[in-house]
Amino acid sequence: MLKRSAAIYFGGFLFGLLSSALIITLYPSLYEAFLEFLRRRVETQSAFIENFTLMIIVNNLLAASIASFGGVGVSKFVNIFSPKAAKNKALLYFLPVGILFVNGEVLGLLAA
């Protein structure tokens, strides 16, 4: 499971690198606006960690782990009230996978 999660996160990271290279080439002002948005968001956490890059990595790892476990919790909660196996299996799989992928993608966007 850990290898699979790492592979999903790494896949998101690679997708983020490729998409950021494409965005930088086609729309550089959009990429700068995205970075400025992230800088403002992360400035609130600067009291905890002084290094900006380390702060981004820690933020993404924490968000991925919280959201992944939250996805499992939400799926189990939904299963209690609506026991449709297909919907719950999809929630249990796609929510954590999607969160891991998006967090890897954000890290890839910042690494470019």
N, C-alpha and C positions, 0 to 999 in steps of 0.2 A: 504494500500500500504506500509506503514511504517513497519507494522508487517511482511508482506511478505518479504520485503527487509532485515529486521533483521533476519528472519528465514533463508534466503539464505546465509547471511553473517555468521550466526552461523553454518549452515551446512558446509560451506567452512572451518570454523575454526575447526570443529570436524574432517573433512576429512584431514586437515593439521596435526592435532594431530596424527591421526592414521597413515597417510603416513610417517610422520617424525619418529614415533616410529619404523615403518617397515624399513625405510632407515637407522636409527641409528643402528638397529640390523644387517641388511644385509651389508650395505656399509657405515661404519662410516667415511671413508675419503671423500666420496662424500658429506656427510652432513657438515663436517667441511669446505670443499671448498665452499659450498653454503653460510654458515654463514660468511665466510671471504669476499665473494663477496658482501653480504648485508652490512657488516660493512664498507667496502670501499665506497660503494655507499652512505651510511648514514653519513659518516664523513664530506661530503660536507655540510650537513645541521646542523652540530653540533654547529655552531655559533648561531643558533636560539634557540635550546633547549639543555640544558646540560645533562638531563637524557636520556640515550640511549633507554630504554624501552618506555618511553613516546614519544620519537622521532619516533620510529617505529610505534606506535599506531597512532600518528597524521599523519604520512606519509601515512599509509594505509587508514585511514578515508578520508583524502583529495583526495587521488587517486581514491578511490571508488566513492566519490560524484562527482568529476569532470568527471570521465569516464562515470558514469551513465547518467548524464545530457548531456554529449557529445554524448553518444549513442542515446539518444532521438533526439538530434539535427541532427546527421548524418542521422538517419532514416527519419526524416521529410524532410531533404534536398534531399535524394535519392528519396523520394516519389514525389517530384516536377518534377524530370526529368525522372523517370521511375515508373509510377503508377501501378505497379504490386502488388496487395494486399498481396499475400502470402509471397513474398520476403520481403516486408516492414514490415509486421507483425512479421516475424521471426527476422529481424534486431532490431525492436523495443523491442522485448522480450529478445532475446538471448544475445545481446551485453551488456546491463546493468546487466542482471543476471550473465553472465559469468564474468564480471569485479568484481561484488560483491563477487562471489564465490572464484575467484582467490585471491582477497585481504584478504578474510577471511582465505583462505588456507595458505597464507604466514604468517599471524599472528599466525595461529596454528602451523606452522613449527617452528616458533621462540619460541613459548611457551613451546615446548617439551624439 
